[in-house]
Each structure stands twice: as C-alpha cells, then as structure tokens.
C-alpha cells in the first residue's frame, strides 16, 4: 500500500534535491514555502486545529503566487526586470507543487455541478456553492474569479 507523499513530504524532498544539485534559487523558494507553512501551522495550533491540512497549504501557496505576480508586474512596470525575474522564478517553483489548474470550461462545469449539489437557487446560496468548490477543488482554481462566475450564474 504505497500512498502518494503529502505536500509536506514533497517540500522536504524537493529541498534536499535542490540543495544537492546546487540550485540556490529553488532552495530559497522552497524555504519560503516551508516558512509560510510553519506560520500557518502556528496559526492553526493557536486556533486549536493542529497542523494545517494540504488544502490549507495549497490555498496558502495560491496566495503566495498571487502576491508574486503582483510584485513582478510592479517591478516590470518600474523597469526592474531582474527583480521581476526573481519573482517569476519563485512563481514557477511554487506552481510546481500545485495541482493542475482547471481550464475556464472546467471551472464553469465545476460551478454548475456545485450549484446543483448545494441546491443553490439565489444569491443567498452563494457561500454554500463556494464552500462546495473549495472542498472539491482546493488549489485548482482562483476562487476570487470563480466567485464572480458563481455570482453571475446565480443571478441568471
């Protein structure tokens, strides 16, 4: 019975591999992820929940990617391509741990399925639909844009 490694195990393995191969940029990016995960664990323990789950870690990594995309855009706009390149390198490393992102059509299909699963009929049910999506598709879609699609689907 060989189960696939947890996200935490993959991070540890990747850090070892990057250190052995001398990939300083990857080592730095993986350490950033691990530091953020430790912070999340501390926050979870403070709330009495123990370690952060893989879904919570995926959500955290999605936020990390979004922050770096915003920073890279600012650096590029201010003629600092070397800093933008660093951010884009970190995005690539973080993204390598994320599940495959759903296409726009797959997101729309997932929303339709979540609406029927939640029995949603109006805007009042939006939080139920988003909860179903977050439970089933953590790390596979941008929930900020998905919320807008849910809103338009429920207002039709």
PyMOL commands that set and color helices and strands:
alter all, ss='L'
color gray80, all
select helices_A, chain A and resi 7-21+24-46+54-77+81-95+104-118+123-137+143-155
alter helices_A, ss='H'
color red, helices_A
deselect
rebuild
show_as cartoon
